[in-house]
Amino acid sequence: MDLKLLDAEPTDGEREAIDAVVGTEPSNGNRVARRERGRRHLLLPALRAAQRRAGWVTPGALGYTSRRLDVPPAEAYGVATFYALLALEERPAEALHVCTDLSCRLAGAEVPEGAFPSPCLGLCERAPAALRTIAGPEPREEQIPPTSPPLPQTSGLKLLRRIAEGVDPESPPPDGFLALERARELGPERVIELVKASPLLGRGGAAFPTGTKWEAVARQPAQPHYLVCNADESEPGTFKDRVLMEQDPFGLIEAMAIAAYATGCAKAFVYVRAVAHERLQNAIDASDVAVEIDLRIGAGAYVCGEETALFQSIEGYRGEPRNKPPFPVEVGLYGKPTVVNNVETLLNVPHVVLADDAQDTRLFCVSGHVARPGLYELELGTSAARPARPAALLRRCP
């Protein structure tokens, strides 16, 4: 397999797509230049680019990528086969990926002939859902059905208030990033003190105190520090982070800039699934913040929602979890101290800095056999059995 991959050549189009990610090939032919080494982190982006051009990862594209990045072909093959949305067998340039996860199955999703089953696409509130990918010189992706209003709730909103009020997801806020400006006035230590004093716990499931995590990273002498926004929500029926990124991407940029400032991170990463990334990339490009933010797009691997598996994926390896300890605050991404928070956690931070009280609410994704699917915001401690629960969430559709 290694010899076959090394001998295969990409098409001109594949070469162009891969070079757009990794840079043009050095003039010394097949010999790997010194600057080509140490760039394994570009492996998954390069493989995605090759597939977006040809419709699948051809042996020539895989071999060329492994040579350009000085990654053993067998290891590059192992990474490519790890992700459900990467194909190593020939398929048409236009492909339909049909979600077969819980919410879509409840809505009657079926995979028609010629289509491909897909892990959760995060479009659960509009199930059944699919993703159409069109490969070529100008590749594109289309969500099916298209975006629909995700907020059936109209009152009691705090974290979702900006979205409900119609914040423009395409343009930076006209008044600038007010919470970020306030954070700079307060200084890093005071920002961490405020986050520690707040009741803000991680919204990713473990409920670890956010301020404690930030403080642990800020105190680490090893440099550099990294910030990772874990937006690879892959649990069945989960789509809250996707809604937040699609509808309020500049809010996330501001929150990440505050977190990076407080913890001394010069570079940040957002790791998202294969949907919900275009508006966020536009927001990153349009935002003038001190921290460098790199958007990384996954390729359909549920386990990459685990923080150390996510590190592995960013670094260009199979997304397999690492042993703990050591913990990410000490040895995280690239072996350096790393802050990991999800989108919902981070979007609470500007409210903390501005002395708002949004952190006493939680977001809930509702989909399946319900009357009004969508994203809801409820106060902490709210009972699901309370008579006044919004929209009769558990009422079955006729």
N, C-alpha and C positions, 0 to 999 in steps of 0.2 A: 504493500500500500504506500509506504513512504517513497519508494523509487518511482512509482506511478505518479504520485502527486508532484514530485519534484520535476518530472519530465513534462508534465502537462503545461500548456500555455493558455493564458486567458485571451479572450477576444479584445479587440481594441477598445470596445465600449466598457468591458469589465475592467480593463487596465485603467482607463480614464476614471471610472467610479472609485476604484480603490485608491488611486493616486490622489484623488480629491481629499481623501481622509488621511493618508499616511505621507503625502508629499511625493514629488516626482522621483523616479528611480535615479540613483547616482550613476555617473557615466562609466563606472568601472565594471559594468556588466553584472555577472552573477555573484561576484564577490560582495559580501555584505560589508558595507562601510561601517566605521565605528559609530557614527551618529545613528545608524539604523538599530543598534542594539538598545535595550532598555525601553522599548516602546510597545511592549506587549499589551498595554492598556488599550491600544487602538485595535486589537484583534476583533472584538465583537462589532464595533462601529464599521470596520472594513468589511466584515462578512455581511452585515446588513446592507451596506452600500452595493456590494456585488449582487446580492439577491434582488435589490430594488432595480438594478439595471437589467438583469437577465431573467428574473422570475424564480431563480433557484441558485444555490451555491454550486457552481460547476467545479469539476476537478481542477481545471485550469485556474479558476479564481482562487480556490483554496490553496493550491500550490504557490501561486504568485504572492498571496497574502502571507503565507508562512515564510517565504523567502525574504520578502520585504521587511518583515518584522523580526526575522531571526528566531522564529518559533518552530520547533520541530514539527514536521508535518503531521505525525501521529497525534501530537498534542493539539494542534489546530483542528484536526478532524474530531478529536474528543470534545473540544469546545463546541464545534458546529453541531454535533449530534446531541448536545445536551439540551438545546432549546427547541420547543415545540413549533415555533413559527419560522425556523430555518429549515429549508428543504435541501437535501443532498441528492434527490432524485429529480429528474426532469419533470417540469410542470409548465402549464401555459403561462404566458406573460400576465394574463389577468386571472386572478384566483379569488375565490370566495371562501372565507374562513368563518364557519358557523359555530357560534358559542354553544357548547353542550353542557355548561355548568348548571347548577341547581335552578336558578331563577328562569333561565331560558328553557330548560326542560319542562318546568311547570307551565310555561307559556306555550308548550307544544312544539319546541324547536326540533326540526329534523334536518339532517344533512343530505341535501339532494345529490344526485349522481354528478360527479365531477367537482364537487365542493370538498372542503377539508374540515374536519372537526377541530375546534380550537378550545383551549382553556379559557377561563373567564376573561372577557374583554372589558369588564367594568362598565357595561352599558345596561346594568340589571334593571333599572327603572323603566326602560323601554323595551324589555324582552318581548319576543325573541329577537336577538341581535346578531349581527354579523359584521365582518370587516372585509371590504373589497380592496384588494391591492392590485395596482396596475403598474407593471414594471416597464422600463424603457428609459430613453434619454431624459424624460421629465416624469419620473415616477410619482405616483400619488396614492393616497389611501382614503377610502370613503367609509364612514360609519353608516350602518344600516340598522334601524332607521336613523335619520339625521337628528341633530341635537334638538331637544324639546325642553320646555321650561321644567327644571328639576325641583322647584320649590313650591309644593302645594300649600305650605304653611305661610301665613301672612302676618301673624302676630307672635310676640314673645321671642323675637329674633335678636341675637346679640352678635355672635360670630358671623352669622349669615346676613346681617342687616345690610351691609354694603351691596351684596348681590341682589337682595330684594329691592333695594332702592335704585338699582340699575347702574351700578358702577361700570365704567367703560373698560372692557377687557383688552381693548386694542391700543389704549393710550395711557401714558403715565399720568398719575393724579395731577391736576392743574396746580395744586398747592404744594406739590412735592411730597416727600416722605416725612411727614410730621413726627411720627414716632421715632424714626431713625435720627432725625435732628435732635429730638429730646434725649435720646440715648447718648449721643455724643456730648451733649451738655452735662449729663450725669456722670459719664465716665464708665469704663468697663466694670470696675469693682462694684459700683453702686447699682448698675443694671443687674448684675448677678445677685446682689442682695435683694433687690425687688422681686426677682423671679423666685428666689428661695423663700421669701416671705409670703409669696402668693400661694394659693392652693393648687397651682398648676402641676399636674402629674402627666406623665407621658400618655398619649392617647393611642399608642400602638398596641396596648394589651397588657403590658407589664406594670403600668402605673407607677413607674419610678419617678421620684421627684426631679423635675426638670432642672431646677436651680442647683441641686446637688451634683448632677451630671456635668453641668456647665462649669461649676467651680472646680471639679476634679480635673477637667481638661485644661482649664486656664492655669492651674498650678503646675502642670507638667513641664519640666525643664526641656524635654526633648522637643525638637523642632524639625519640620513645621507641624502645625496643628491643622487638622482638616475638619470640615463640616460636611455631613452627608444628610440630605433630606431624603428619607425613605418614602418614596411615593409609589412603590411597587405593591400596592394593596391587592393581594391575590386571593383573599378569603372569599368563599362563596357569598354572593349577594352584597359585596362591598364596593361602593363607588363614591364615597364622600370626598376623598382626596381628588379624584378626577373632576368632580363638580367644582371644587374650590380652585383647582388649577385652570380649568377652562373659563370660569366666570370671574375670577379675581386673581389673575396671575401676578399683577404688580403688588398685591398684598403679600404674596408669598416671597417675592423678591425683597421687599422691605423687611419682612420678618427674618429672612436668612441673613441679610446684611447686619441686622442687630445682633443676631446670634454669633456671627463671625467676629464682629467688633468686640463683643463681650468676652469671647473665649480665645481671641488671638489667632483666628484662622485666616490665612491669606488666600486659601482656595476652598471652594465649596462645590459639591456635586449634587445634582438632583437625579435620582434614578427612578424612571417611570416605566410603565408597561408600554406596549406598542401603540396605545392610543393616548390622547390627551397631551400631546407634546407641542403642537404647532404654535398655539397661542403663548405657551410658556417660553418657547425659544424666541418668539418675537419680543416678549417682555424682557427677557434677558438682554437681547440685542439693543433694546431701546432704553435700558436703565443705566444710569451713571452712578454706580456704587463702587466702593473701594475693593470689595471682595470679587475675585474672579469666580464666576459660576459656570460650571460645565454640565450640560444636560446629557445624561446617558440614557439610552432607550433600550429596554430589555427586549427579549424575544420569546416570551412565553415560558417562564419557569416559576412555578408557584413558590419553590423553596427560596428564591431570591428575595422574598419578603423578610427572611431572617437576616439580621444585620451582617453577620460575618460571611454568609453566602453572597450577600450583596457586594461586600468588599472583594471577594474572589472574582465576581463577575466584572466589576469595574477594572480590576487589575489584569483581566484577560485570561482568567482560568475558568474551569467549570464552576458553576455556582453551588459549591458544596460547603456546608457549614464547617467552621473551624472549632476546635476544642476551646473551652473556657474553663479557668483563666488561662492566659491573661485576658482582661476585658478591654473593649474598644477605647475606654478613656485613657488607657495606658499604651496598648498596642492594638491599633486599629488598621485603618486603610494605609497601605504601604508600610505597615509596621509602626505608624506614628499615632500620637494621641488624637482621638477622633470623637467628635460630637455626632450622635445619630438621633434625629428626631423625625417624626412623620409630619405631614402637611398640617393636619389639624392642630397638633401641638404647637408648631411654629406660628401659626396664624393667631394663636392666643397671645403671643409675646407682645405685639404692639399695644394691645389692650392693657397689659400689665404695665408697660412703660408709661402709658398715658393715664394710669390710675383708673381704668375702666374695670368692669367686673365680668367680662365675657367668660373668664375661666370657670365660672360656676355652672356652665352648661356643657352638654355633650351632643354630638351629632349622631343621628341614627339613620341607617339606610333601610328603607322599606321597599320590598319588591315581592313578587309572587302573586298569590291569589288575594289581593287587597284592592280596595276601591280606589285609593289614591296613592300610588307608588311615588316615591321621591325621597328627598333628603329632608329630615326633620331635625329640629334643635329643641331639646328639652332641658330643664334644670336638673342638676344632679339630685338624685334621690327621688325623682318622679317614678311612680309606680305605673307599670304597663297596664294595670287593671283599673286605673283611676277612671271614673265615669266621663270626665271631661277630656280624655286623651284626644289629641287632634285628629280630626278626619276619620274617626272610627277605624283606626289602622288595621284592626283585625277583621273587619267586615269583609266577607267574601263578595267578589264581583258576581253579578247575576249571570 
